[in-house]
Amino acid sequence: MLDDIDRRILLELQRDGRISNQELADRVGLSPSPCLRRVRILEEAGVIAGYRAVIDQEAVGLPITAFVRITLESHGQEIVERVEDEIRGVPEIVEAYLLAGDQDYLLKITVGSFTSYEDFVRTRLRTIPGLASIETTFAFGVTKTVSPLPIRP
């Protein structure tokens, strides 16, 4: 069970994953040793799943974001497992969600151009066995980027 201090630690780490332990301790009202101990406990418990840099996709030549909804031909275990394995192995698919409703999955895909996306669909996405339909929507801009989870103390 998370207490108020754990929640404040999590909120601060989401804002700045590179914060020093001293600064983190100051912000949450602890001394450095107990703060570090709490962070390690949160990491070991899997509450903190990892740390990563947030990269500007345009700066690395991947300005196109497509949201793709796919529907499966059937929902047998073998097809679902095969599709999910394929999805996990495609670097252009940066996020994937299992859905309730008319479509089965929502994929977030990043590529360098519309031509690259067309090639991606033809040579990679359509080759995944078990897909019945593919629907694409392109993002023209970003209103809100990845943000911290709304953890309240």
URMOSUL-V926680 format. One line per field, one symbol per residue. ss: DSSP state (@ for helix, = for strand, . for the rest). phi: phi as a letter, one per 20 degrees, with the letter a starting at -180 (. if undefined). psi: psi as a letter, one per 30 degrees, with the letter a starting at -180 (. if undefined). Layout:
ss=???
phi=???
psi=???
This chain:
ss=...@@@@@@@@@@@@.....@@@@@@@@...@@@@@@@@@@@@@...................=========....@@@@@@@@@@@@....======......=======..@@@@@@@@@@@@.....=========..............
phi=.eegfgffgffffffbfdgfffffgffdncegfffffffffffffnfeercbeedffffdmcfedcddddcefbdfgffgffffffgfedffeebbceddpfeecdddccbeaffffgfgffecffeffneebccdceeeadebegcffffdf
psi=kkaeeeeeeeeeeeejfgkleeeeeeefhlleeeeeeeeeeeeefgejflklkjkjeefggifkkkkkkkklelgleeeeeeeeeeefgjefjfkkkklkaelekkkkkklfleeeeeeeeefeeffjkgkelkkkkkkflkekaklkkikk.
